[in-house]
Amino acid sequence: MIENRFQNFTERYAQGDMPWDSGITPPEIRDILAERPPGAALDLGCGTGTVMRDLLLSGWRADGVDFVQRAIDLAGDKLASFPPNSYRLVCGDVTRLGRLRGLRPPYDLIIDIGCGHSIDKADNAAYARGIAERLRPGGVFMLYASHPRPDSSVGWTPKQVERLFGSLLELHWEQRGDDVAIGAPASWYNWRKLLKPTRNEQ
Ligand SMILES: C[S@@+](CC[C@H](N)C(=O)[O-])C[C@H]1O[C@@H](n2cnc3c(N)ncnc32)[C@H](O)[C@@H]1O
């Protein structure tokens, strides 16, 4: 199944069919950058690097992962003027973070805008664990996921998101709205990693 998704995204990048690639960092992420001191960030499914560019401009160190080489190349062009050590671009699967070379955990901020909600159900648990393990205590995980809709295999209900991350992280807020680009409801989630480990992690 991952091959289908990989193929689909690869073809879309090759054809320039990326309606998500607005070139704008969402206000929800800008708010986080305004409210927290710069640290280390990881963008999962980083696409062409728009959010990474704004992280770097705000003084953050930014690592990004995407499984489409064309996306990584476009991100590389966008970030070329920043100091080489301030960012890392890694081509690979976000559900197998442990296998990827070049990432620099732990992170103060992990971001997923429209990536996780399209991964295979069988990989969901590994994906959530990979995030929680790489987040520094007190760190934030910002997730943007569309809700499921009849004409698409993509999407997570807020209940599914709660089930996936609820035993690993603490939900700080959720904000529901309509994604005008896809004409469907979607939610932002702000998850925090507790400063002290939960009893399950001890
Ligand atoms: C809807 S796009 C969003 C891109 C970017 N976050 C943005 O907001 O512009 C989803 C991105 O996730 C990437 N992606 C999807 N599944 C992935 C996976 N399993 N591993 C790595 N990247 C993945 C796709 O290649 C694509 O670039």
The ligand as an ORCA input file, in Angstrom:
! r2SCAN-3c Opt
* xyz 0 1
  C      -0.256     17.044      1.442
  S       1.476     17.114      1.265
  C       1.902     18.370      2.450
  C       3.332     18.897      2.270
  C       3.750     19.955      3.270
  N       3.618     19.484      4.642
  C       2.936     21.214      3.073
  O       2.088     21.513      3.928
  O       3.142     21.883      2.041
  C       2.000     15.614      2.100
  C       3.505     15.391      2.010
  O       3.841     14.247      2.790
  C       4.714     13.416      2.043
  N       4.491     12.052      2.558
  C       3.330     11.342      2.572
  N       3.505     10.134      3.151
  C       4.810     10.086      3.527
  C       5.597      9.098      4.168
  N       5.083      7.906      4.538
  N       6.892      9.381      4.411
  C       7.423     10.574      4.038
  N       6.738     11.550      3.405
  C       5.438     11.305      3.161
  C       4.324     13.636      0.594
  O       5.356     13.317     -0.303
  C       3.991     15.126      0.597
  O       5.106     15.920      0.327
*
